[in-house]
């Protein structure tokens, strides 16, 4: 069996989107599947992680990326007014005109490169992993030009993404256009893989021709080997990841300010928006708040492990936030520290926290509830009764990334 994995996010690009394709390419070869990866030469992504290393057993190919550089429009427009704001909006407008997303231009070089690899290497199956949604257009093109089966891996909702400004008319109009891509995936993909049942149901609503399998993200326990937890003099709460779209830390920070606790430090690693930086000054948290820029993945894992509690923040976003549990939760589970999950209580992330007994769940906008949860965790810590978050051997096996990749391998073998 030989597979070609097509991904936009690959080292030296950094961030959460890199981990699933990276781990697929790490574990598939060990299962007897020769794995080739096609990635951009430079995806012009927001973050770079020079410490991330591609797996040694996978063959990595590059296709030139001619698309626009990734941007955070809200950050670039923050503080602007008048003519400056109008000019910046005009500068950013062209990105919104690219459908289904700004990365679609990579298809011009990625499709010919993929076809050459398929023919030269004798590839049996092509896998595309999304987002960005435009990766699916590459998959359907490679299938049409080569005739090999195509597996479409979906890590986010294809239409009802919780991070979009869906209250805007322009965004709702674009989402209607995105439904055409979902139709294409459902009609042409030989199999669709989804990280959650809700995403799978979204695809099933378009009457797919092939099977739809749920294969969630997994926990990479080996990544935490050698990382230790050392009890701190302060109650350390760590959040790793960026804030964008509907995501923000304000309810949690308000709860922290109202808690009256002075031996707590909340560490936020990643992109903290300028608007939130300005807003938080009014809370007077002082040294109870530590803002760190984007860090290499290994360093972020060190902080997760060496924390009293890890913080997971997911918005409800009119129900959209219930769909995907976030890949971050699997890192937190592997860190085996308690989780304070301010997430939709009836969503996938909440179910996973409760199922594993890994932490406390509270609604994302419930300031009083977050404060009480914070006080309860802090009280147990002061009394020396804070649980360590260890999972049972059965839970570790079921949640491990290796188990997830084995499930994907079974699907791939069935298509050959």
Buried (B, 14 or more C-beta within 10 A) or exposed (E): BBBBBBBBBBBBBBBBBBBBBBBBBBBBBBBEBBBBBBBBEEBBBBBBBEEBEBBEEBBBBBBEBEBBEBBBBBEBBBEEEEEEEEEBEEEBEEBEEBBBBBBBBBBEBBBBBBBEBBEEBEBBBBBBBBBBBBBBBBBBBBBEBBEBBBBBBBBBBBBBBBBBEBEEEEEEEBBEEBEEBBEBBBEBBBBBBBBBBBBBEBBBEBEBEBBBBBBBBBBBBEBBEEBEBEEEEBBBBBBBBBBBBBBBBBBBBBBBBBBEBEEBBBBBBBBBBBBBEEBBEEBEBEEBBBEBEBBBBEBBBBBBBBBBBBBBBBBBBEEBBBBBBBBBBBBBBBBBBBBBBBBBBEBBBBBBBBEBEBBBBBBBEBBEBBBBBBBEBBEBBEEEEBEEBEBEEEBBEBBBBBBBBBBBBEBBBEBE
